[in-house]
C-alpha cells in the first residue's frame, strides 16, 4: 500500500514518477487564487467591447423572435 504522502504520476510512454506530494496552499502565489484573496475567474464575460452590430433596414421583417 502506498503511503499517503506520496503521489504517482503516469505519463504514456514514460516511466512512472513517484514523489512527495506538494501542499499547494503553501505556494507563494496562492494569494492570487480564490483559496487566497484572489477574485473568481469569470469566463466569457464581456469586459472590453470595442464594436457593436446594427441591422440595416433591408432586413426588416426577415428576422423573427425564436422562442
C-alpha positions as CSV (number, residue, x, y, z in Angstrom):
1,X,0.0,0.0,0.0
2,X,1.3,3.5,-0.9
3,X,1.9,6.0,1.9
4,X,-0.5,9.0,1.6
5,X,2.4,11.5,1.5
6,X,3.5,10.2,-2.0
7,X,1.9,10.8,-5.4
8,X,2.4,8.7,-8.5
9,X,2.4,10.4,-12.0
10,X,1.8,8.2,-15.0
11,X,2.7,9.6,-18.5
12,X,2.0,7.4,-21.5
13,X,5.2,6.1,-22.9
14,X,7.4,7.2,-20.0
15,X,8.5,5.6,-16.7
16,X,6.3,6.4,-13.8
17,X,7.4,9.1,-11.3
18,X,6.8,8.8,-7.6
19,X,7.4,11.9,-5.4
20,X,6.3,13.6,-2.2
21,X,3.0,15.5,-2.5
22,X,3.2,19.3,-2.5
23,X,0.9,21.4,-0.3
24,X,-0.4,23.9,-2.9
25,X,-1.7,26.2,-0.1
26,X,1.9,26.9,0.8
27,X,2.8,28.2,-2.7
28,X,3.7,31.9,-2.7
29,X,1.1,32.6,-5.5
30,X,-1.8,31.1,-3.6
31,X,-2.9,34.7,-2.7
32,X,-3.7,35.2,-6.4
33,X,-6.3,32.4,-6.3
34,X,-9.7,32.0,-4.6
35,X,-8.0,30.0,-1.9
36,X,-6.1,33.2,-1.1
37,X,-7.5,36.6,-1.6
38,X,-7.9,36.5,-5.4
39,X,-11.1,37.1,-7.3
40,X,-13.1,34.4,-9.0
41,X,-12.4,34.0,-12.7
42,X,-15.4,34.6,-14.9
43,X,-15.1,33.0,-18.4
44,X,-17.0,34.5,-21.3
45,X,-17.7,37.8,-19.6
46,X,-17.5,40.8,-21.9
47,X,-15.3,43.4,-20.3
48,X,-13.9,45.5,-23.2
49,X,-16.3,45.5,-26.1
50,X,-15.0,47.6,-29.0
51,X,-17.6,47.1,-31.6
52,X,-21.4,46.8,-32.0
53,X,-23.8,45.3,-34.5
54,X,-26.7,47.1,-36.1
55,X,-29.1,45.7,-38.7
56,X,-29.9,47.6,-41.8
57,X,-33.4,48.4,-42.9
58,X,-33.2,45.8,-45.7
59,X,-33.5,43.1,-43.1
60,X,-36.7,44.4,-41.6
61,X,-39.4,41.7,-41.5
62,X,-36.9,38.9,-42.1
63,X,-35.9,38.5,-38.5
64,X,-38.4,36.8,-36.2
65,X,-38.1,36.1,-32.5
66,X,-37.3,32.4,-31.7
67,X,-39.0,31.1,-28.6
